[in-house]
Amino acid sequence: MLEVKAWLETQRRGQDGLTYWQPDAYKSCSLYAVSSYEIVDTPTPPRCIVRVYSSTRDGQPIVRLYSIVVFDGKIAGVTGQGDEDAVMAWPKYQ
């Protein structure tokens, strides 16, 4: 999951990482203030589960699991677990 690591590392350095997304993805996203991350599982490649340590815009630290889908070397979707409004994937990649 080199694409996922590159996307998260770019955000950890303060950039948006949007170049790692499929160009026709329905919605792309950036996470706010990523401080660290770890790949937790790769249940069915090209999907992986990542634990991301970050903070809210108000500075509150948060830890959240994300399911990330990669298609043709680019991120096609990200779903924040337990948060239905965090679904950011185009259905053709699911």
C-alpha positions in Angstrom: 0.0 0.0 0.0 2.7 2.4 -1.0 0.1 4.9 -2.4 -1.6 5.1 1.0 1.6 5.6 2.9 2.7 8.3 0.4 -0.7 10.1 0.7 -0.6 10.0 4.5 3.1 11.0 4.7 2.4 14.0 2.4 -0.4 15.1 4.7 1.8 14.6 7.8 4.2 17.1 6.2 1.4 19.6 5.9 0.4 19.2 2.2 -3.0 18.1 0.9 -1.9 14.9 -0.9 -4.6 15.3 -3.6 -2.2 14.2 -6.3 -2.5 10.6 -4.9 -6.3 10.5 -5.8 -7.9 9.1 -8.9 -8.5 12.1 -11.2 -12.2 11.2 -11.6 -12.9 10.3 -8.0 -16.3 11.7 -6.9 -14.8 13.4 -3.9 -11.2 13.6 -2.8 -10.2 14.5 0.7 -7.4 15.6 2.9 -7.2 14.8 6.6 -6.5 17.6 9.0 -3.2 17.8 11.0 -2.0 14.2 10.6 0.7 13.5 13.2 1.2 9.8 12.6 -0.5 6.7 11.2 -0.2 3.0 10.9 -1.5 0.4 8.5 -3.7 -1.9 10.7 -4.9 -4.4 8.2 -5.2 -5.2 4.5 -8.3 -7.5 4.5 -9.0 -7.5 0.8 -6.4 -5.6 -1.3 -6.7 -3.1 -2.8 -8.5 -2.0 0.5 -6.6 -1.3 3.7 -7.5 -0.2 7.2 -5.3 2.7 8.6 -5.3 4.2 12.1 -4.6 7.9 11.8 -3.6 10.1 14.7 -4.5 13.7 13.9 -6.4 16.6 15.4 -9.5 18.6 14.6 -9.4 22.2 13.4 -9.9 23.2 17.0 -6.7 21.3 18.0 -8.5 18.4 19.8 -6.4 15.2 19.3 -8.3 12.4 17.6 -7.6 8.8 16.5 -9.7 7.3 13.8 -9.7 4.2 11.6 -10.1 4.7 7.9 -10.8 2.2 5.1 -8.9 3.2 2.0 -9.4 1.8 -1.5 -6.7 2.0 -4.2 -7.4 1.5 -7.9 -4.7 1.6 -10.6 -2.1 3.1 -8.2 -4.3 6.0 -7.0 -6.7 6.4 -4.1 -10.3 5.9 -5.1 -12.0 6.3 -1.8 -11.7 6.8 2.0 -14.3 5.9 4.5 -14.0 7.0 8.2 -15.3 4.2 10.3 -18.3 5.0 12.4 -19.0 8.2 10.5 -21.4 7.9 7.6 -20.8 11.4 6.3 -17.1 10.6 5.9 -17.7 8.4 2.9 -15.6 9.8 0.1 -15.6 7.2 -2.7 -17.0 7.0 -6.2 -19.2 4.0 -6.4 -17.5 2.6 -9.4 -14.4 1.9 -7.2 -16.3 0.1 -4.4 
